[in-house]
Amino acid sequence: MSAVADGNFSGKRVAILGCGYVGGEVARQALARGMHVTALTRNAGKAAKLHAGGAEVMVADLAGETWHSEIAGGADYVLDAVSSGGGGLASYRRSYVEGMRSIVKWAQERGQVGTIVYTSSTSVYPQGGGARVDETAPTEVVGERGAVLLEAERLLRENAGARRRWFVLRLAGIYGPGRQYFLEQVRAGEVAGRGDHRLNLIHRDDVCAAVWAAFAAPAAVANEIFNLADDAAAPKAEIAAWIARKLGVPAPQFNGEPAAGRRVVALDRVIANRKIKTMLGWQPRYPSFREGYENMLAPGAE
């Protein structure tokens, strides 16, 4: 039987703190596995959907403490998948650093958590120039937002009283159902960034699978950082041209400007994923952009 078979999780308690694109899907999967799901979100609409599906839901700001008395401690599993919610650096810090600080305090005061998984980002790595980047790559010279993410990671690592073990998943660019931004750029004929820079991607469903692999890891596997990207980083121009052919439109131009929400053009590098494959047995269902976007472009897809 697989380590992530439904029976191994049935009846266990998971708290999902941040129910956006990834957290919301993990919550849905957890309910399907027969788990007791407690979810925290800032979005009342998402809260209503999760509640209708059987989750215990609270609408609150993770960085605050109003939720501490409402969510019981001692959960078997916790997923911190909070997003910045837009805004500047202060908002970024509140979501990630103050959010993690709040989780640590909750767990220390209300009951130690079994396993915490935190979704960080490969933006903590400053390497470019075509470098191959694994988990040993230096992170000392990084921008302000990367530094915020690293501080949140540090809070998780250094507060042993809050959890028995932790895992950090550093995610590449997430795409999947409902995320049409890149497709719409191709349709419009102009894509942000540079075509010769490689794009590191990870499908949402493969992120969720990695979360489950971390939750299900043997007790001897603990306190690890994993990069999460697919197997085939490719030049952005190659990806855009492939999508354009599928859409029946001309290959787009690249404007050399940062994508929406970014301050700089994405760096050219390859994010290595060998460690999580070796230690957790994770394998991407969508090993390259082709499988992922083929699925998104199929008739009836979201």
N, C-alpha and C positions, 0 to 999 in steps of 0.2 A: 504493500500500500504506500502511496506517495506520502511524503512528510507533510504535504499540505492538503491531504484528503479532508473532506468536510468533517468526518467523524473526529479528527484530532482537535478541532476547534469548537465543536458543538458544545454549548453550555458555558464556554469561557467568556470572560468579560473584556471588552475592548473599548477604550475611550479614544475617539477620533476628534482631535482638536484642530479645527480648520477643515471645513467640508466643501472645498472648492472643487476644482477639476479632478484632482487625484483623490483627495479625502472623501469626497462624495461618492465616488465609485467604489473605493475600499469599503465604505459604510454599507453600500448596497450589497457587495459581495459577502461581507461579514454577516449580514442578516440572512442571506441565502445559505450560509454555512451553519446557521442555527446558533449564532453567538448573541450574547446580550450586548447591544450596542448603545453606547452613550456618545452623543455627538454634540459638539459645540461649534456654532457658526455665528457670524455677524449678520447673515442674510435670512430674513424672516421667510422669504419664499422657499429657500432651500430647506429651512427648518421644517416647514409644513410638509414638504414632500418626504423628508426622512421620517417624520413622525407618522405619516400615513403608511409608510413601509414597515413600521414596527420599532423604530428606534426611539430611545429616550433622548430628547433634544432640548438644548438650552441655547437661547440667543444671547450672546454676550461677547465682550471684547476679551480675547485671550490674555492680553497684557494686564487687565484688571484682576481683581480678586473676588468679585461678586459671585463668580461661579464656584469658588472653592468649597463653599458649604453645600452646594447643590449636587456636586458630582462626588460620589464616594471614592475614597482612595483605594489602594491595593489592587488596581486593575491588573489583569494578567498581561495585557498589552496596551500600549499607548502609541498612537501615530500623531506626530506633530507635523501637519501638512499645511500650516498657515501660509497665507500669501500676504504681500505688503498692502494690498487694498488701494494701491495708487498713492499719489502724494510724493513728497520729497524724501530726503534722507531721514528726517525725523520720523516720518511714518514708517519707513523701512526699519529703523531701529526699534520703534515701538512694537511692530509686528514680530520681528525675529528675536531681538535680544530681550526686550521686556516680556515678550510672550514666553520665551524659554525660562526666564527668571521666575515667572509666575507658575509655570508647570513644576519647576523644581521645588518651589515653596509649597505648593499644593501636595506634592508627593511626600515631601518630608513631614508635613504636618498631618496629612490625612491617611497616609499609608503607602509604603514603598511599592513601586510598580515592578512588575516582572521584567518586561522588555519594552524599551522605548525606541522607536524608529523616528528619526528626524530627516525630513527631505530638505537638504541643502542644495547647492548648485555648483556646477563646474566653473562658475564665474569667480570662484576663489583662486583659480589658477591664473597667473599673469603671463604664462608662456604663449608665444606666437611663433611666427617664422617656420611653420610646418612641423613643430616639435610634436613628439609622441608623449602624451602626458598620462602618467599613472599616479597612483596614490602617494608615491614617494616624492613627487615633484614639489619644489619649494613654493610656499605661499606667502613668504615674507613681504614681497613687493607687490601689493595689490591695491586696487582702488578703494574708495570709501565704502561702497556697497559690499564689495567682497570682504572687507574687514569686518563689517557688521555680521555677515554670515559666519565668519570664523569665530567671532566672539560668542555667538549663539552656540556653535559647536563646542567651544571651550566650556561654557556653562554646563552643558550636558555631560561632558567628559569628567569634569572635576567634582561633580556633586554626587558622589557614590551613594549617599544615603537616600537619594531619590529613586534609585532603580537598582535592580540586580545586574542588568546588562543593558548596553546601548548599541545602536547601529546608526551611522550617518550615511545616507544615500546622497551623493553629489550628482545631481541630475543634469544631463545635457538638455538641449532644447526640446520641450515636450510638444508633441502633436498628437492628433487622433480625432475621434468623432467630435464634431461641433467646432473644431478649431480650423477655420477655413482661411485664416489670414494670408498664409503664403500662397495658397491656391488663388485667392482673389487678386493678389499682386500679379501673379502670372497672367491671369485673365485680363487684367488692366494693362499689361504690357510693360510695366516698370516695377523692378524689384529693388528693395533696399540693399545696401552693402556692395560688396565686390564679388564678381562672379568667380574669380580664381581662388577665393578663400573657401576652405572646406567647411562644410556644415555638419555639426555633430547633433544627431537627433536621437530621441527615445520616444517610442509610442506609449501613450498613457497606459494601455493594458499591460505593457511590459514593466512599467513602473509599479503598477499594482502587484504584479507577479513577484517583483523583487521585495516588496513589503511583506508579502506572505512568506517568501523564502527566509527573510530575516526573522519573522515571528517564529517560524518552524525550525530554525537552526538548532542543532544539537547543543546541549548545555555547555560543552567545551568550546564552542565558537561564540565569542563575545567581544564587545568593545572594539568594533572595527569600522573603518571608513571605507566605503565602496564607491567607485565611479559607476555611473549608470548611463551607458550610451549603447547604440546598436553596433553592429559589427562592421559597418561600411561607411564611415565618414567620406563624403564625396564633395568635389567642388560645387559650389552653389549653382554655377551655370549649368553643370551637368544635370542636377536635380530639376532646375527650372525648365530646361529644354525637354527633359523626359515628360514632365507634367504637361508642358505645352502641347506636345504631340498627342498625349492622351485627351487633352481638351479640344484639340483641333484648332489651336490658335498659334500665331507666330511666337517664336522664342522671344522672351522679354529682354529689355535693356536693363542694365544695372546703374543705379544713380550714385553709388559710392557713398551714400549717406547712411547714418545709423538707422536701424529699424525703429519703429514706433516704440517709445518707452525706454530706449537705450540712449546713452550719451556718446558711445563710441561704436565704431564699426566692429563687428564680431571678429575675434582673432582667428588666424589660420593655424589650426592645430588638429591633432587626432587624439581624442579622449579614449584611453585604453580601458577595456572592460574585463580583462583576464581575471583579476582578483575575485570578483564576485562569482564568476563562473566556477573557479577552482574551489572556493571556500563554501559557497552556498548551493552550487549546482544549478544556478539560474542560467537559463538560455532564452534569448529573445524570440518571441513568436514572430516578430517582424524584424528580421536581421538587417534589413536595409530599407531605405526610403521607398524602394519599389514595392515591396510587399505591403508596407503601411499605407502608401497613397493609393495603391491598387484597391485596397480594401475600402478606403474612404471614397473612391470614385465609382465603386460598384453601384449598380441600380438599387435604389432603396436605402443607400447609406445615409447617415445623418449629415 
